[in-house]
């Protein structure tokens, strides 16, 4: 198995296309995503359409769930942060207005988890934690919490997104992986982030960064009517 794992594309079509080109050059056999196809970026419909066209399997993210919820306020309260900035609220409402019925149906149909058996290893792919799509599993998350999640799932390798920060962490004999964000990195590196899993000879994890035209996406965000803060965060590789 040699698979590219993408997460948190967030309506950034240019970053998605750059990552797909890079993954093809690396001769991956498959590509899968960890959700949050929409939100923040100016091209949510196009990202969903591209994922559909490419036939990329994946899971649903918390932002996807919020956008699909029939009630905007309840969806925000249930799946996004308890406190949200004015720019964040306006971005969320903009995204809901720019994701049509077909895209919503596709997002709503995505599973919460994907489980893959590869040899004697079980890989579990999900957006946040296996229990909650909006739970952050961070480098500083207590090991006891991670042990609890691994025990509850029976997974050997847990691959999650949501934090927008790539990292690899050993939890005893098990492994927690995060590919970072394709469309909205938050670790100070403006390049798109994803990972390649290779199990052909043991288990090899390659964290990859890919350049894309950040300024064109920032300009597109402003033209599209998104708050200027989204363009600013993209240019800095930061965000809350």
Secondary structure, 3 states (H helix, E strand, C coil): CEEEEECCCCCCHHHHHHHHHHHHHCCCCEEEECCCCCCCCCCHHHHHHHHHHHCCEEECCHHHHHHHCCCHHHHHHHHCCCCCCHHHHHHHHHHHHCCCHHHHHHHHCCECEEEEEECCEEEEEECCCCCCCCCCCCCCCCHHHHHHHHHHHCCCEEEECCCCCCEEEEECCEEEEECCCCCCCCCCCCCEEEEEEECCCCCEEEEEEECCCHHHHHHHHHHHCCCHHHHHHHHHCCCC
